Amino acid sequence: MKENKNIKLDEIGSRLPFTVPDNYFEDFSNQFESAISFNKVSWMRVLRPWLYMAAMFAGIIFISRIGYNVYQDKKTAKVENYDMYVISQVNDAEIFDYYASQEKVTNNN
C-alpha cells in the first residue's frame, strides 16, 4: 500500500492540480442545449395518468353504488321482516275483527 505523503505548498509551486477537458467551454452550450431539449413524447404517455385517474374514480363510484344498494336492501329487508313478524303474531280472526271495527267507525262518521 502506498503511504500518503504530506505535501507542502512550496513543493507544488504554481502548478495547477486540476485541468479542464479540451474544448470544454466551446462545446458547453451545445451540450447544455441537447440536455434540455424537448423530446417527442407519445400521446399514450401523456394520456396514461388521466386514464388511471378516470379508472380510479369509476371504481370508487362503482364500489360506493354497490355499498349503497346493499345498505338499502338490508334496510328494506328489516322492514319486511318486521311486517312479517307482526303478521305472524296476529291470527286471521283478529284481523277480521279489526277490519270489521274500522268499517263500523267509518260508517258512523
trRosetta pair geometry for C-beta under 8 A, 3 or more apart (Angstrom, degrees):
i j d omega theta_ij theta_ji phi_ij phi_ji
7 11 5.5 -118 -167 69 84 131
7 12 6.4 78 152 -52 120 97
8 11 4.9 99 62 -1 79 102
8 12 7.6 -148 98 -6 47 84
9 12 5.7 -53 -153 31 42 111
10 13 7.4 32 177 -68 37 57
12 15 5.9 -129 172 54 73 96
12 17 7.3 -47 -151 -53 125 105
16 19 7.3 123 107 -74 107 61
20 24 4.9 -108 167 19 102 148
20 25 7.6 16 159 -27 143 92
21 24 4.7 113 67 -67 82 107
23 26 4.6 -61 -162 50 78 117
23 27 5.1 63 137 -14 98 109
24 27 6.5 -74 -146 48 20 95
24 28 6.2 42 154 -56 62 99
25 28 5.4 -25 -140 -7 34 123
27 30 5.4 -62 -162 46 61 112
27 31 5.7 58 144 -23 87 107
28 31 5.9 -61 -147 40 29 108
28 32 6.1 29 157 -22 67 110
29 32 5.7 -54 -144 36 30 113
29 33 6.3 28 158 -17 64 107
30 33 6.0 -55 -146 38 29 108
30 34 6.4 25 157 -15 64 108
31 34 5.9 -58 -146 39 29 108
31 35 6.3 31 154 -23 64 108
32 35 5.8 -57 -150 33 30 112
32 36 6.6 0 162 4 65 109
33 36 6.4 -71 -143 49 29 90
33 37 6.0 51 157 -55 67 98
34 37 5.6 -29 -138 -2 31 121
41 45 5.3 -109 179 73 95 130
41 46 6.1 97 126 -48 121 100
42 45 4.8 98 64 0 84 101
42 46 7.5 -157 97 0 49 85
43 46 5.6 -57 -152 40 41 109
43 47 5.8 31 154 -15 73 115
44 47 5.7 -61 -136 46 31 106
44 48 6.0 52 160 -48 66 98
45 48 6.0 -31 -143 4 26 120
46 49 8.0 -64 176 25 32 95
46 50 8.0 12 139 2 62 114
47 50 5.6 -68 -162 46 52 111
47 51 5.9 52 146 -26 83 106
48 51 5.7 -56 -145 35 31 112
48 52 6.4 33 157 -20 66 103
49 52 5.6 -52 -148 35 35 113
49 53 6.4 33 154 -18 66 105
50 53 5.7 -53 -146 37 33 110
50 54 6.3 34 154 -19 65 106
51 54 5.7 -53 -145 38 32 111
51 55 6.3 32 155 -18 65 106
52 55 5.8 -56 -148 38 29 110
52 56 6.3 33 152 -23 64 106
53 56 5.5 -51 -148 33 33 114
53 57 6.5 28 156 -14 65 104
54 57 6.0 -56 -147 39 31 106
54 58 6.2 32 153 -19 65 108
55 58 5.6 -54 -144 38 32 113
55 59 6.3 34 155 -20 64 105
56 59 5.8 -56 -152 36 29 111
56 60 6.5 29 151 -19 64 105
57 60 5.5 -49 -145 35 35 113
57 61 6.3 34 156 -17 66 104
58 61 5.9 -54 -147 39 30 109
58 62 6.1 32 153 -21 64 109
59 62 5.6 -54 -143 38 30 113
59 63 6.1 25 161 -14 66 108
60 63 6.1 -58 -144 40 27 105
60 64 6.1 22 159 -15 64 111
61 64 5.9 -58 -143 41 27 108
61 65 6.2 31 156 -23 63 108
62 65 5.9 -56 -150 34 26 111
62 66 6.6 26 153 -17 62 105
63 66 5.7 -52 -150 35 34 111
63 67 6.4 35 152 -18 65 105
64 67 5.5 -52 -148 38 35 114
64 68 6.3 38 153 -21 66 103
65 68 5.7 -51 -147 35 32 112
65 69 6.4 32 154 -18 64 105
66 69 5.8 -55 -148 36 31 110
66 70 6.4 32 153 -19 65 105
67 70 5.8 -54 -148 35 31 111
67 71 6.4 33 153 -20 65 105
68 71 5.6 -54 -150 35 32 113
68 72 6.3 29 154 -17 66 106
69 72 5.7 -54 -145 38 32 109
69 73 6.2 34 155 -21 65 106
70 73 5.7 -54 -147 36 30 112
70 74 6.4 29 155 -17 64 105
71 74 5.9 -58 -151 37 29 108
71 75 6.3 30 152 -20 64 108
72 75 5.5 -54 -146 36 33 114
72 76 6.2 31 155 -17 67 106
73 76 5.8 -54 -145 39 30 109
73 77 6.1 32 154 -22 65 107
74 77 5.5 -52 -143 36 32 113
74 78 6.5 37 155 -24 64 101
75 78 5.9 -50 -154 28 30 112
75 79 6.9 26 151 -14 61 103
76 79 5.8 -55 -153 36 35 109
76 80 6.2 30 153 -15 68 109
77 80 5.7 -56 -143 42 32 110
77 81 6.0 34 156 -21 66 108
78 81 5.8 -54 -144 37 27 111
78 82 6.4 29 155 -21 62 105
79 82 5.8 -54 -150 34 30 111
79 83 6.4 30 152 -18 64 105
80 83 5.7 -52 -147 37 33 111
80 84 6.3 32 154 -17 66 106
81 84 5.7 -54 -145 39 32 111
81 85 6.3 36 153 -23 64 105
82 85 5.6 -53 -149 33 31 113
82 86 6.4 30 154 -18 65 103
83 86 5.9 -53 -148 35 31 108
83 87 6.3 26 156 -14 65 109
84 87 5.8 -57 -144 41 31 109
84 88 6.1 32 155 -23 65 108
85 88 5.7 -58 -147 35 29 111
85 89 6.6 25 155 -20 63 107
86 89 5.9 -61 -155 33 32 110
86 90 6.8 10 156 -5 66 110
87 90 6.2 -69 -148 43 34 99
90 94 5.0 -117 -168 81 92 129
90 95 5.8 104 136 -56 120 90
91 94 5.4 95 59 10 70 102
91 95 7.4 -134 103 -4 38 91
92 95 5.6 -56 -150 36 37 112
92 96 6.3 37 154 -20 69 105
93 96 5.7 -54 -149 36 31 111
93 97 6.4 31 153 -18 65 106
94 97 5.6 -52 -145 38 33 112
94 98 6.3 39 153 -25 65 104
95 98 5.6 -51 -149 31 31 114
95 99 6.6 23 156 -11 64 105
96 99 6.1 -58 -148 41 30 104
96 100 6.1 30 154 -20 65 110
97 100 5.6 -56 -143 38 30 113
97 101 6.3 29 158 -18 65 106
98 101 6.0 -58 -150 36 27 107
98 102 6.5 26 152 -18 62 108
99 102 5.5 -53 -146 36 35 114
99 103 6.4 40 154 -25 65 103
100 103 5.7 -52 -152 31 32 114
100 104 6.8 34 150 -19 62 102
101 104 5.7 -49 -152 32 36 113
101 105 6.6 36 151 -20 65 104
102 105 5.7 -52 -149 34 35 112
102 106 6.5 29 155 -14 66 106
103 106 6.0 -57 -147 39 31 106
103 107 6.3 29 155 -20 65 109
104 107 5.8 -58 -145 37 29 110
104 108 6.4 28 157 -21 64 109
105 108 6.0 -56 -149 34 29 110
105 109 6.9 22 157 -16 62 106
106 109 6.1 -57 -150 33 34 106
